[in-house]
Amino acid sequence: MAYRTGIGAVTYTFADLATLLAKASPARSGDHLAALAAQSDEERMAARMALSELPLRAFLQEALVPYESDEVTRLIIDSHDSAAFAPVAHLTVGEFRDWLLHETTDAGTLAACAPGITPEMAAAVSKLMRNQDLILAARKCHVVIRFRTTIGLPGHLAVRLQPNHPTDDLQGIGASILDGLMYGAGDAVVGINPASDALATMMNLWRMMDELRSRFHIPMQSCVLTHVTTQIKAIEQGAPLDLVFQSVAGTEKANAGFGISLALLREAREAALSLKRGTLGDNVMYLETGQGSALSAGAHHGVDQQTCEARAYAVARELKPLLTNSVVGFIGPEYLYDGKQIIRAGLEDHFCGKLLGVPMGCDICYTNHAEADQDDMDTLLTLLGAAGVNFIMGVPGADDIMLNYQSTSFHDALYLREVLGLKRAPEFEAWLQGIGITDAAGRLRAVDARHPLLQGSLA
Protein backbone atom coordinates (compact mmCIF):
# COMPACT_ATOMS: atom_id res chain seq x y z
CA MET A 1 0.00 0.00 0.00
CA ALA A 2 1.08 3.61 -0.55
CA TYR A 3 1.96 6.02 2.26
CA ARG A 4 1.46 9.77 2.00
CA THR A 5 2.26 12.88 3.99
CA GLY A 6 2.42 16.57 3.24
CA ILE A 7 4.90 19.33 3.99
CA GLY A 8 3.39 22.70 3.18
CA ALA A 9 1.81 22.54 -0.26
CA VAL A 10 3.78 19.45 -1.28
CA THR A 11 2.41 15.92 -0.82
CA TYR A 12 4.93 13.08 -0.79
CA THR A 13 3.84 9.58 -1.75
CA PHE A 14 5.82 6.44 -0.90
CA ALA A 15 4.81 3.45 -2.98
CA ASP A 16 5.23 0.76 -0.32
CA LEU A 17 6.70 0.04 3.10
CA ALA A 18 10.19 -0.68 1.76
CA THR A 19 10.24 2.68 -0.02
CA LEU A 20 9.04 4.48 3.09
CA LEU A 21 11.77 2.93 5.23
CA ALA A 22 14.47 3.68 2.66
CA LYS A 23 13.45 7.32 2.25
CA ALA A 24 13.36 7.78 6.03
CA SER A 25 16.94 6.54 6.49
CA PRO A 26 19.76 8.94 7.31
CA ALA A 27 21.80 9.60 4.19
CA ARG A 28 24.39 6.96 3.30
CA SER A 29 26.26 6.11 0.14
CA GLY A 30 24.93 2.55 -0.14
CA ASP A 31 21.31 3.64 -0.38
CA HIS A 32 22.29 6.23 -3.01
CA LEU A 33 24.15 3.50 -4.90
CA ALA A 34 20.97 1.40 -4.85
CA ALA A 35 18.83 4.41 -5.92
CA LEU A 36 16.75 4.03 -2.76
CA ALA A 37 17.71 7.13 -0.79
CA ALA A 38 15.65 10.27 -0.30
CA GLN A 39 16.44 12.91 -2.90
CA SER A 40 16.30 15.79 -0.44
CA ASP A 41 16.23 16.50 3.27
CA GLU A 42 12.61 17.53 2.89
CA GLU A 43 11.65 14.19 1.34
CA ARG A 44 13.53 12.39 4.13
CA MET A 45 11.63 14.36 6.77
CA ALA A 46 8.31 13.68 5.03
CA ALA A 47 9.10 9.94 5.10
CA ARG A 48 9.93 10.13 8.80
CA MET A 49 6.68 11.93 9.51
CA ALA A 50 4.71 9.24 7.69
CA LEU A 51 6.73 6.49 9.37
CA SER A 52 6.15 7.94 12.83
CA GLU A 53 2.38 7.55 12.35
CA LEU A 54 2.60 3.95 11.12
CA PRO A 55 1.25 1.31 13.55
CA LEU A 56 3.81 -1.29 14.60
CA ARG A 57 1.30 -3.94 13.57
CA ALA A 58 1.83 -2.93 9.93
CA PHE A 59 5.16 -4.77 9.94
CA LEU A 60 3.32 -8.04 10.64
CA GLN A 61 1.04 -7.44 7.67
CA GLU A 62 3.41 -6.30 4.89
CA ALA A 63 6.59 -8.29 4.25
CA LEU A 64 9.51 -6.36 2.78
CA VAL A 65 10.92 -9.53 1.23
CA PRO A 66 8.32 -12.11 0.11
CA TYR A 67 7.50 -14.79 2.68
CA GLU A 68 7.22 -17.47 0.00
CA SER A 69 10.73 -16.96 -1.39
CA ASP A 70 12.82 -15.91 1.60
CA GLU A 71 13.57 -18.09 4.62
CA VAL A 72 14.71 -15.13 6.73
CA THR A 73 11.27 -13.56 6.30
CA ARG A 74 9.68 -16.88 7.25
CA LEU A 75 11.90 -17.05 10.34
CA ILE A 76 10.88 -13.53 11.36
CA ILE A 77 7.16 -14.12 10.90
CA ASP A 78 6.97 -17.70 12.18
CA SER A 79 9.02 -17.02 15.33
CA HIS A 80 7.21 -13.82 16.27
CA ASP A 81 6.03 -13.91 19.90
CA SER A 82 2.64 -12.21 20.02
CA ALA A 83 2.50 -12.31 23.83
CA ALA A 84 5.81 -10.47 24.12
CA PHE A 85 4.59 -7.98 21.51
CA ALA A 86 1.33 -7.26 23.34
CA PRO A 87 2.61 -4.42 25.59
CA VAL A 88 3.57 -2.34 22.52
CA ALA A 89 1.11 -3.71 19.95
CA HIS A 90 -1.08 -0.60 20.14
CA LEU A 91 1.76 1.84 19.46
CA THR A 92 2.82 3.66 16.33
CA VAL A 93 6.50 3.78 15.40
CA GLY A 94 6.75 7.28 16.84
CA GLU A 95 5.04 6.24 20.06
CA PHE A 96 7.34 3.22 20.24
CA ARG A 97 10.33 5.59 20.21
CA ASP A 98 8.83 7.54 23.11
CA TRP A 99 8.15 4.30 25.00
CA LEU A 100 11.73 3.11 24.54
CA LEU A 101 13.12 6.36 25.89
CA HIS A 102 10.76 6.66 28.84
CA GLU A 103 12.50 6.29 32.19
CA THR A 104 10.04 3.59 33.32
CA THR A 105 11.00 1.33 30.39
CA ASP A 106 13.83 -0.61 32.00
CA ALA A 107 16.08 -3.57 31.17
CA GLY A 108 13.58 -6.18 32.36
CA THR A 109 10.77 -4.66 30.35
CA LEU A 110 12.91 -4.55 27.21
CA ALA A 111 14.12 -8.14 27.64
CA ALA A 112 10.56 -9.38 28.00
CA CYS A 113 9.49 -7.45 24.90
CA ALA A 114 12.43 -8.48 22.68
CA PRO A 115 10.90 -11.69 21.22
CA GLY A 116 7.93 -9.64 20.05
CA ILE A 117 9.98 -7.06 18.16
CA THR A 118 10.74 -7.76 14.51
CA PRO A 119 13.89 -6.47 12.82
CA GLU A 120 11.80 -4.19 10.63
CA MET A 121 10.23 -2.59 13.72
CA ALA A 122 13.68 -2.03 15.21
CA ALA A 123 15.01 -0.55 11.98
CA ALA A 124 11.96 1.68 11.61
CA VAL A 125 12.15 3.20 15.08
CA SER A 126 15.91 3.72 14.76
CA LYS A 127 15.28 5.95 11.73
CA LEU A 128 13.35 8.35 13.98
CA MET A 129 16.04 8.48 16.64
CA ARG A 130 18.92 10.85 17.21
CA ASN A 131 22.31 9.39 18.09
CA GLN A 132 21.70 10.09 21.77
CA ASP A 133 18.39 8.20 21.57
CA LEU A 134 20.16 5.16 20.11
CA ILE A 135 22.71 5.29 22.92
CA LEU A 136 20.19 5.72 25.73
CA ALA A 137 17.86 2.96 24.55
CA ALA A 138 20.64 0.48 23.79
CA ARG A 139 22.22 1.11 27.20
CA LYS A 140 19.02 -0.17 28.83
CA CYS A 141 19.25 -3.50 26.97
CA HIS A 142 21.29 -6.11 28.83
CA VAL A 143 22.06 -9.30 26.90
CA VAL A 144 24.21 -11.56 29.09
CA ILE A 145 25.74 -14.71 27.58
CA ARG A 146 28.29 -17.32 28.64
CA PHE A 147 30.74 -19.93 27.40
CA ARG A 148 33.87 -19.84 29.56
CA THR A 149 33.45 -16.18 30.41
CA THR A 150 30.37 -14.09 31.19
CA ILE A 151 29.87 -11.31 28.65
CA GLY A 152 27.34 -8.49 28.60
CA LEU A 153 27.05 -7.69 32.30
CA PRO A 154 26.25 -4.01 32.95
CA GLY A 155 29.41 -2.02 33.57
CA HIS A 156 31.60 -4.52 31.72
CA LEU A 157 33.39 -4.51 28.36
CA ALA A 158 34.99 -7.52 26.68
CA VAL A 159 37.60 -7.56 23.90
CA ARG A 160 38.13 -9.92 21.01
CA LEU A 161 41.87 -10.49 20.76
CA GLN A 162 42.48 -10.52 16.98
CA PRO A 163 46.02 -11.81 16.31
CA ASN A 164 45.86 -12.14 12.50
CA HIS A 165 48.99 -12.81 10.45
CA PRO A 166 49.41 -12.59 6.65
CA THR A 167 51.01 -16.06 6.44
CA ASP A 168 49.37 -17.71 9.49
CA ASP A 169 52.80 -17.95 11.10
CA LEU A 170 52.34 -19.55 14.51
CA GLN A 171 55.12 -17.56 16.15
CA GLY A 172 53.75 -14.28 14.79
CA ILE A 173 50.25 -15.14 15.93
CA GLY A 174 51.57 -16.30 19.29
CA ALA A 175 53.41 -13.01 19.79
CA SER A 176 50.21 -11.06 19.09
CA ILE A 177 48.25 -13.24 21.51
CA LEU A 178 50.83 -12.64 24.23
CA ASP A 179 50.75 -8.92 23.51
CA GLY A 180 46.98 -8.87 23.88
CA LEU A 181 46.93 -10.93 27.05
CA MET A 182 49.53 -8.68 28.67
CA TYR A 183 47.20 -5.74 27.94
CA GLY A 184 44.29 -7.62 29.51
CA ALA A 185 42.49 -8.38 26.22
CA GLY A 186 40.88 -11.64 25.16
CA ASP A 187 37.86 -12.09 27.43
CA ALA A 188 35.42 -12.09 24.48
CA VAL A 189 37.39 -14.50 22.30
CA VAL A 190 40.80 -15.08 20.79
CA GLY A 191 39.72 -15.12 17.16
CA ILE A 192 42.01 -15.61 14.17
CA ASN A 193 41.10 -14.73 10.57
CA PRO A 194 43.26 -17.27 8.69
CA ALA A 195 45.04 -16.27 5.50
CA SER A 196 44.93 -19.88 4.27
CA ASP A 197 41.87 -22.01 3.58
CA ALA A 198 43.81 -25.23 4.19
CA LEU A 199 42.22 -27.30 6.93
CA ALA A 200 45.60 -28.57 8.14
CA THR A 201 46.80 -25.01 8.74
CA MET A 202 43.66 -24.16 10.65
CA MET A 203 43.89 -27.32 12.76
CA ASN A 204 47.29 -26.06 13.92
CA LEU A 205 45.73 -22.73 14.89
CA TRP A 206 42.97 -24.39 16.93
CA ARG A 207 45.47 -26.66 18.68
CA MET A 208 47.89 -23.84 19.46
CA MET A 209 45.16 -21.72 21.08
CA ASP A 210 43.77 -24.65 23.03
CA GLU A 211 47.22 -25.64 24.28
CA LEU A 212 47.77 -22.08 25.49
CA ARG A 213 44.41 -22.06 27.26
CA SER A 214 45.05 -25.40 28.92
CA ARG A 215 48.64 -24.65 29.88
CA PHE A 216 47.80 -21.43 31.70
CA HIS A 217 44.24 -22.29 32.73
CA ILE A 218 42.86 -19.24 30.92
CA PRO A 219 39.08 -18.78 31.05
CA MET A 220 38.79 -17.87 27.38
CA GLN A 221 37.25 -19.16 24.19
CA SER A 222 38.94 -19.41 20.81
CA CYS A 223 37.76 -19.27 17.22
CA VAL A 224 39.17 -19.58 13.70
CA LEU A 225 37.05 -17.43 11.43
CA THR A 226 36.64 -19.65 8.40
CA HIS A 227 33.59 -20.94 6.56
CA VAL A 228 31.10 -22.88 8.62
CA THR A 229 31.46 -26.01 6.48
CA THR A 230 35.20 -26.10 7.20
CA GLN A 231 34.48 -25.86 10.91
CA ILE A 232 32.04 -28.76 10.75
CA LYS A 233 34.79 -30.81 9.07
CA ALA A 234 37.23 -29.71 11.76
CA ILE A 235 34.86 -30.88 14.48
CA GLU A 236 34.57 -34.24 12.74
CA GLN A 237 38.38 -34.49 12.73
CA GLY A 238 38.66 -33.75 16.44
CA ALA A 239 39.59 -30.06 16.44
CA PRO A 240 39.43 -28.44 19.91
CA LEU A 241 36.88 -25.96 18.60
CA ASP A 242 35.08 -23.62 20.98
CA LEU A 243 33.01 -21.20 18.89
CA VAL A 244 31.66 -21.65 15.38
CA PHE A 245 32.01 -18.54 13.23
CA GLN A 246 30.04 -17.37 10.22
CA SER A 247 29.15 -14.14 8.45
CA VAL A 248 25.39 -13.80 8.07
CA ALA A 249 23.08 -11.43 6.21
CA GLY A 250 19.43 -10.42 6.22
CA THR A 251 18.05 -12.21 3.16
CA GLU A 252 18.10 -15.79 1.96
CA LYS A 253 19.78 -14.76 -1.30
CA ALA A 254 22.54 -12.87 0.48
CA ASN A 255 23.17 -15.83 2.79
CA ALA A 256 23.29 -18.11 -0.24
CA GLY A 257 26.07 -15.85 -1.51
CA PHE A 258 27.96 -16.73 1.68
CA GLY A 259 27.29 -20.40 0.95
CA ILE A 260 24.98 -20.86 3.93
CA SER A 261 21.37 -21.50 4.89
CA LEU A 262 19.53 -21.55 8.17
CA ALA A 263 19.62 -25.35 8.14
CA LEU A 264 23.41 -25.36 7.74
CA LEU A 265 23.84 -22.85 10.55
CA ARG A 266 21.67 -24.92 12.86
CA GLU A 267 23.69 -28.02 11.96
CA ALA A 268 26.92 -26.21 12.82
CA ARG A 269 25.53 -25.05 16.15
CA GLU A 270 24.48 -28.59 17.05
CA ALA A 271 27.94 -29.87 16.11
CA ALA A 272 29.60 -27.35 18.42
CA LEU A 273 27.14 -28.09 21.23
CA SER A 274 27.96 -31.79 20.95
CA LEU A 275 31.54 -31.05 22.06
CA LYS A 276 30.33 -29.72 25.43
CA ARG A 277 33.38 -27.49 25.81
CA GLY A 278 31.70 -24.57 27.57
CA THR A 279 32.14 -24.42 31.34
CA LEU A 280 29.58 -21.69 32.14
CA GLY A 281 27.15 -21.77 29.23
CA ASP A 282 26.34 -23.09 25.78
CA ASN A 283 26.43 -19.96 23.60
CA VAL A 284 28.68 -21.45 20.92
CA MET A 285 28.27 -19.18 17.88
CA TYR A 286 30.22 -16.13 16.72
CA LEU A 287 28.43 -14.21 13.96
CA GLU A 288 29.49 -11.17 11.97
CA THR A 289 27.33 -8.81 9.95
CA GLY A 290 27.69 -5.45 8.22
CA GLN A 291 25.56 -2.88 6.44
CA GLY A 292 25.85 -3.27 2.69
CA SER A 293 26.44 -7.03 2.51
CA ALA A 294 23.05 -7.76 0.93
CA LEU A 295 23.37 -4.86 -1.53
CA SER A 296 26.90 -5.90 -2.52
CA ALA A 297 25.52 -9.35 -3.40
CA GLY A 298 22.59 -7.92 -5.37
CA ALA A 299 20.33 -9.55 -2.77
CA HIS A 300 18.67 -6.60 -1.04
CA HIS A 301 15.26 -6.85 -2.79
CA GLY A 302 14.91 -3.08 -2.89
CA VAL A 303 15.26 -2.80 0.90
CA ASP A 304 17.60 -0.18 2.39
CA GLN A 305 20.88 -1.45 3.77
CA GLN A 306 20.19 -0.66 7.41
CA THR A 307 16.90 -2.58 7.41
CA CYS A 308 18.62 -5.50 5.68
CA GLU A 309 21.24 -5.40 8.41
CA ALA A 310 18.59 -5.50 11.14
CA ARG A 311 17.09 -8.58 9.46
CA ALA A 312 20.45 -10.32 9.90
CA TYR A 313 19.91 -10.05 13.65
CA ALA A 314 16.87 -12.31 13.31
CA VAL A 315 19.27 -14.98 12.05
CA ALA A 316 21.60 -14.25 14.96
CA ARG A 317 18.78 -14.36 17.51
CA GLU A 318 17.77 -17.81 16.25
CA LEU A 319 21.28 -19.20 16.85
CA LYS A 320 21.77 -17.90 20.43
CA PRO A 321 25.34 -16.71 19.84
CA LEU A 322 27.97 -15.72 22.35
CA LEU A 323 29.14 -12.92 20.06
CA THR A 324 27.56 -10.95 17.24
CA ASN A 325 29.25 -7.93 15.80
CA SER A 326 28.71 -5.46 13.03
CA VAL A 327 31.93 -4.98 11.08
CA VAL A 328 30.60 -1.52 10.53
CA GLY A 329 33.07 0.19 8.18
CA PHE A 330 34.74 -2.86 6.66
CA ILE A 331 32.86 -3.14 3.36
CA GLY A 332 33.99 0.29 2.22
CA PRO A 333 32.92 3.82 1.26
CA GLU A 334 30.55 2.57 -1.43
CA TYR A 335 28.21 1.69 1.44
CA LEU A 336 29.29 3.98 4.30
CA TYR A 337 31.16 6.89 2.79
CA ASP A 338 32.73 8.75 5.69
CA GLY A 339 33.21 8.91 9.43
CA LYS A 340 29.79 10.44 10.04
CA GLN A 341 28.00 7.63 8.19
CA ILE A 342 30.10 4.96 9.91
CA ILE A 343 29.38 6.42 13.36
CA ARG A 344 25.66 6.56 12.70
CA ALA A 345 25.59 3.02 11.30
CA GLY A 346 27.49 1.63 14.28
CA LEU A 347 25.03 3.14 16.73
CA GLU A 348 22.05 1.90 14.67
CA ASP A 349 23.38 -1.64 14.42
CA HIS A 350 24.17 -1.86 18.11
CA PHE A 351 20.75 -0.51 19.10
CA CYS A 352 18.78 -2.76 16.73
CA GLY A 353 20.66 -5.89 17.74
CA LYS A 354 20.35 -5.27 21.47
CA LEU A 355 16.66 -4.37 21.14
CA LEU A 356 16.09 -7.76 19.50
CA GLY A 357 17.91 -9.54 22.33
CA VAL A 358 21.13 -10.19 20.42
CA PRO A 359 24.51 -9.87 22.22
CA MET A 360 26.09 -7.08 20.17
CA GLY A 361 29.65 -6.01 19.75
CA CYS A 362 31.20 -3.85 17.07
CA ASP A 363 34.32 -3.90 14.96
CA ILE A 364 34.84 -0.14 15.02
CA CYS A 365 36.70 0.10 11.76
CA TYR A 366 37.27 1.70 8.37
CA THR A 367 39.08 0.88 5.15
CA ASN A 368 42.00 2.95 3.98
CA HIS A 369 40.05 4.47 1.06
CA ALA A 370 37.14 5.70 3.21
CA GLU A 371 36.78 9.34 4.23
CA ALA A 372 37.41 8.47 7.87
CA ASP A 373 40.27 8.39 10.33
CA GLN A 374 41.14 7.18 13.82
CA ASP A 375 39.53 10.23 15.42
CA ASP A 376 36.20 9.08 13.95
CA MET A 377 36.82 5.66 15.43
CA ASP A 378 37.60 7.20 18.82
CA THR A 379 34.24 8.95 18.68
CA LEU A 380 32.31 5.79 17.79
CA LEU A 381 34.28 3.79 20.38
CA THR A 382 33.34 6.24 23.12
CA LEU A 383 29.69 6.42 22.07
CA LEU A 384 29.35 2.63 21.92
CA GLY A 385 31.00 2.35 25.32
CA ALA A 386 28.37 4.71 26.69
CA ALA A 387 25.70 2.64 24.92
CA GLY A 388 26.80 -0.55 26.71
CA VAL A 389 28.41 -2.45 23.84
CA ASN A 390 29.24 -6.03 24.82
CA PHE A 391 32.66 -6.20 23.16
CA ILE A 392 35.04 -4.52 20.73
CA MET A 393 38.09 -5.64 18.75
CA GLY A 394 41.64 -5.64 20.03
CA VAL A 395 44.09 -5.52 17.10
CA PRO A 396 47.83 -4.93 17.62
CA GLY A 397 48.36 -1.25 16.87
CA ALA A 398 44.78 -1.03 15.53
CA ASP A 399 46.16 -2.01 12.10
CA ASP A 400 45.20 -5.48 10.87
CA ILE A 401 48.17 -6.53 8.74
CA MET A 402 46.34 -9.48 7.18
CA LEU A 403 42.92 -7.97 6.41
CA ASN A 404 44.45 -4.54 5.67
CA TYR A 405 41.99 -2.31 7.50
CA GLN A 406 41.97 -0.10 10.57
CA SER A 407 40.21 -1.17 13.77
CA THR A 408 40.69 -0.64 17.51
CA SER A 409 43.73 -1.56 19.56
CA PHE A 410 44.43 -3.07 22.97
CA HIS A 411 45.19 0.49 24.13
CA ASP A 412 41.77 1.67 22.95
CA ALA A 413 40.10 -0.83 25.26
CA LEU A 414 42.22 0.43 28.16
CA TYR A 415 41.14 3.99 27.34
CA LEU A 416 37.46 3.08 27.30
CA ARG A 417 37.66 1.15 30.56
CA GLU A 418 39.49 4.03 32.25
CA VAL A 419 37.10 6.73 31.05
CA LEU A 420 33.86 4.83 31.67
CA GLY A 421 34.93 2.63 34.58
CA LEU A 422 34.25 -0.61 32.70
CA LYS A 423 35.39 -4.01 33.95
CA ARG A 424 36.48 -7.14 32.11
CA ALA A 425 34.53 -10.39 32.18
CA PRO A 426 34.71 -11.43 35.86
CA GLU A 427 36.26 -14.86 35.26
CA PHE A 428 38.95 -13.38 33.00
CA GLU A 429 39.64 -10.52 35.41
CA ALA A 430 40.17 -13.01 38.22
CA TRP A 431 42.66 -14.92 36.06
CA LEU A 432 44.54 -11.74 35.13
CA GLN A 433 44.88 -10.87 38.80
CA GLY A 434 45.91 -14.39 39.72
CA ILE A 435 48.69 -14.49 37.15
CA GLY A 436 49.88 -10.99 38.02
CA ILE A 437 48.91 -9.04 34.89
CA THR A 438 46.46 -6.76 36.72
CA ASP A 439 46.08 -5.61 40.30
CA ALA A 440 43.00 -5.91 42.48
CA ALA A 441 41.51 -2.80 40.85
CA GLY A 442 41.95 -4.23 37.35
CA ARG A 443 44.86 -1.94 36.42
CA LEU A 444 47.81 -3.34 34.47
CA ARG A 445 50.89 -4.19 36.49
CA ALA A 446 54.48 -3.93 35.33
CA VAL A 447 55.85 -7.34 34.33
CA ASP A 448 59.23 -8.46 33.04
CA ALA A 449 60.61 -11.32 30.99
CA ARG A 450 60.34 -13.69 33.98
CA HIS A 451 56.54 -13.65 33.81
CA PRO A 452 55.19 -17.19 33.18
CA LEU A 453 53.44 -16.17 29.96
CA LEU A 454 56.71 -14.97 28.51
CA GLN A 455 58.66 -18.17 29.19
CA GLY A 456 59.15 -20.18 26.03
CA SER A 457 57.34 -20.11 22.70
CA LEU A 458 53.61 -20.55 22.25
CA ALA A 459 54.22 -22.11 18.87
N, C-alpha and C positions, 0 to 999 in steps of 0.2 A: 504494500500500500504506500501511497505518497504521503509525505509530511510537509507541512507548510507553516511558514511564519512570516511576519512582516516587520520591516524596519522603516519607519516613515512611510513614504509612498510606494516603497518597493516590497513586493512579495517574493519570497524565496521558496522554491519547491524542490524537495529532495525525493527522488524517485522511489527509494526503498530504504530499509533500515541500514543496509550496508553503506549506502551513499550518505545517509545522515551521520553515521558514526565517523566516516572518513572526513567529511567536511568539518566536523566538530573538533578534529584532532589538532593539537598544536602543530605548527609547520615543521615538516621534516623532509629531507631530500628524497627518501624512499617513496613517500606518498606522491610527491611531484613526479618522480620517475615513473610511477604507475598510473599517472594522470588521474589520481583520486583526490588530491588535496583541494582545499578551498582556494578559490582564485583571488580572494581578497580577505582582509581582516573583517570586513563587514559581513561577507558570506559566512565566515567561520563563526562569528558571533550569532548570526541568525540560526545556524545549525545548532549551536549550543542552547539557544533559547528554546528551540523546538525539542531538543533532546531532554532538557530539564523538565519538560511537561509530560514526557512519555512515561506511562506506567511501567514499572519493573516487569509486570506480567507479560508485556509485549514480547520480551525476549524468550518466553516459553511458547510463543505462538508463531513467530517468524524466524526461521532458521537462516543464518547468513550463508552457510554452506549446506547444500541439500542433505537431508537426513538419509535418503536412499543411497547416496553415493559416497558418503564420508563417514568413516567409523569414529572419528573424533566427535563429530556432531552427535552420532548415536550414543557415544559414551556420555556426553554432556547431558543429553535429554533423558536417557534411560537411568542414569545414576542420580538424577536430581531428587533431593530430599524435600518434599513438600512441607513436612512438619517443621523442619529447620527454617524454611522460607517464610512460614506463616507470620512471624513477627514483623516482617517488612513487606509482605505481599501487597499491602494496600498503598504503598508509597510510589511516588514518581521518582525518576532518576534524581531530580533536584532535591526532593525531600529525603531521599536516601543519603545524599551527601550531607545534609544537615544532621541526619540521624547518626551517621558515622562520626561526625565531629562533636556531637553533644557530649558533655562531660559525664553523663550517666551511662553512656555506651562504653562499657569496659571490656577487658580482655575476655572474661567469661562469656559475656553476651556475644562478642564477636566469634569466639570459638564455637559456640552453640549454633550460630547462624551460618557458619562457613559452608556446610554441606548443601545449603539451600541457595547459595549464590552461584550463578553461572559465570563463566569467564566473560561473556559479553556484557553482563551487568557490571562486573568489576571494571572492564575497559570503559564502559559508558560513563560511569560515575567519575572515573579518573580524568576524563576529558573536561569535566566541569570544575576540577580542583586546581588550586594554586599549588606551587611546590610545597609551601608550608602545610597545606591540607594533607598532601600525600605523606609528609613526614609524620604529622600528628596522628593520623589514622593508622598508619603502618606501625607506629611505636606501640599502639595499644594491642596489636596482634602478637601473641606469644605462641610460637610453634616449637615445642621442645621435642627433640628426637635423640635416639641413643643407638650406639653400636658398642664401642669400647669407651667412648667419652660421651658426655651429655652436652648437647649443643642447643642453643636457643633460649637458655635461661635469661630472664631479664637482667640487665647489667653485665652481660657477658659478651665477648666477641671471640670467635674462633678464626683460625687462619689455615688455609690450605697451603702447605709447603710444596712449592712447584719447582722441582730440581731438574728441569729439562736440560738435555744435552744434544747438540747437533749430530753426534755419532753414537748416542746411547752408551758412551763410555762409562763403565761402572765406577771407576775412580773419580771421574768428573761429577757424576751424579752423587756419589757418596760424599764428596767434598761439599756440594751444595746442601745436602741433607744435614750434614754436621753444622754448617753455617746457620741454617734455619733453626735447628734445635738449640744452638747456643744463644740465639735471639728469642727463644721461647715460642717459636712458631711450630705448627704441625698438629694442633689439637683438632682441626677439622678433618684433615686427611693429608697423608703424603702421597701426592698424585703426580705421576710421570706421564707426559705426552711423549710416546716413543717416536723416534725418527724412522725406525724400521717397522715393517709389517710382518717380520719373520717371527713366528711363534716361539722359536727357540730363544731368540733374543729377549723376548718379553718374559719368558719363563725365568730367565736369569734375573730380570728386574724384580719380579714378584718374590723370588727366593731371597735376593739380597735384602729387600725391605723387611721380609718376615724374619730373617736371621737377625737383623738389627733390633727389631722389636723384641724378639725372644731373648736376645743376649742381654739387653739392658732393661727388660721388663717395662717397656714403654706402653702406656695406655693410648694407643693410636690405631688408626686404620690406614690401610694402604690401597692404592688403586693404580692400574695402568690404563690410560685412557685410549683404548683401542676399540674396534667395532665389537658390538655385543656378541656376534657369532664367534669371533675369535676367543672371547672370554668364556663362552660356553665350552668351546673345545679345550681351553686351558683347565677349566674345572674338571672335565672328563679325564684329563691327563695328570690330575693331582696337584695343580697349582695351588699355593697357599693364598687364595684370592679372598679378599675381604669385601670390597665394594665392586659392584658391576656398574660400569660407566656406559652412557650413551647420550648423544645429542638427540633431542626430540624437537618436533615442531607442532604447529597447531592445525594442520590438515592432513588427511590421509595421504594425499598426493605428495606433500612435502616430506612426510615420513618415509614414503616409498623411495623418494630420492636419497634418503639416508640408508636405504636397504633394510628398513624395519617395519614392523606392524605391531599392533597392540598385543597380538598373540605371541609374537617373538619376545617382546619385552616381558610379558608375564612368565614365559618359559625361563628367561634368564633370571628373573627374580626368584623363581622357585628353585633353580639350580644353586643360586647363592645361599638361599635359606637352608638348603639341604646340608651345607657344610657346617652349620651351627657354630660359626666362629665368633659371633658377637658375645660379649660377656655381660653387657647391660641391656641390650635391646636387639631388635631384628630389623632395623632400617638399613637395608643392604644395597640401596641404589644411589648412584651419583649421576645426576642428569644436568645437561647444559642446554641452554636455549639462547636466543638472541633475536632482536627485532630485525626483520629483513630476510630471515632464512626462507620463509615461504615465498616471498616475492622473488628472491634470487633463483629459486627453483621453478618459477612460473607456476606456482601452486597456491596462489593466494585467493583465487576465486573472486577477485574484485573487492576484497576486504582489506582495510587499511592494516599497516604492518603492526601497529600496537595491539589491535584487537586480535590479529593472528597470533601474536606472542602470548596474549592472555589465554588463548585457547590451548597453547602448549602446556599451561599449568594444569589443565584438566587431565592431561596425560600424566603429568607428574603426580598429581593428587591420587590417581588410581594406583600408582606404584609404591606409595608410602616411602619415599626416599629419605636418606639421611641428609643429603645435600642436593640442592637445586640452585643453579646460578645462571643469571643472565650474563653472557659475555658481551657486555652492552655496546662497546665500540669496536669490536673485533672485525665485523664484516666489512666496514669501511665507509668512507664519506658518501658513497652512492646512496646509503641508507640513513646514516646519521652524519650530517655534513661537518658539524663543528662542535666545539666544547659545549655550547648552550644546548644543542640538540641531544648530545650524549648525556648531559646532566639530567635533563628532563626525562629522557627515556629510562635512565637508571632508577630514578625515583618512581616512575610509573610501574616499571616491572616489579620492583620490590613491593610496592603497595599492592598491586593486583595479586601477586603470588601469595603474600601473607594473608590477604583478605580471604583467599580461597582455602587457606589452611595448609599451604605449602611452605616448607622450611627454606627460606630464600637467602641466598648469598649473592654476591655480585663480583664479577671480574671487572674492576674499575679500570678501563683500558682504552687505548686508541691505537690506530695504525699510523705509521709514519707519514702517510700522505693525507691524513685528516687535518682539518683546521682546528687543532687542539694541542694542548701541551700539558706538562705535569701540574701546572697551577690549576687547570681545569679538573684534573684528577684529584688534586687536594681538596677542591671544593666538593666534588661528588663524594669523596671518601668521608669528609666531615659530615655532610648532610645525611648520608646513609648510616653513619655511626649514631647520629641523633635519632634516626628513624628506627633503630633497633635491628640492623642487619645481622643475620646469624653468623656470617663469615665473609672474609675477603681473601684475596690471593696474597701469597708471600713469595715473590720472585727475587732472586739475588740481584740487587741493584735496580730493581723494577724493570729490567730489560731482558725479555725472554730471548736468549740467543738461538734457540731452535725455531720457535714460532715467529720470531722477528716482529714483535709488537711490544708496546709499552704498557705495563701494568702497575701494580703496587708492590712495594718492597717489605722486607722484614722491619725496616725502620719505620715505615708508614704505620704498621700495626702498633708499634711502640708509641708513636705519636698519638694515635687515636685513643689508645688505652690511657695514656697520661692525661690527655685533655678531658676525656669524658668519664674517667674513672672506671673503665671496663675491665673485667676479669677474664681470665682464660677458662676453658672448660675445667671444672673442679678436679676431675681425676688427673688431668694433664698437669694442672698447677701443682698438685700434691707431688707428682713425680719430679717436676722441675725443682721443687724445693728439696726433695729428698736426695737428689743427685747433685745439688749445690749450684744449679744454674740461676735460680732466683732465691730471694730471701723471703721471709714470712709475709712481707707485704706485696710480693709478686714482682719486685724490682730485680733487674739483672744484677748478678754479682760478677766481680772480676774473677776470671779463671785463667789458668796457665796450661802449658803443654802437659802437665801431669794429670789433668782431669781425665777420668775414665773414658769418656767419649772420644778423647783425642789419642788414645793409645792404640796403635795399630791401624790397619786399613779396613774400611768397611767392605771393600771389594774382595 
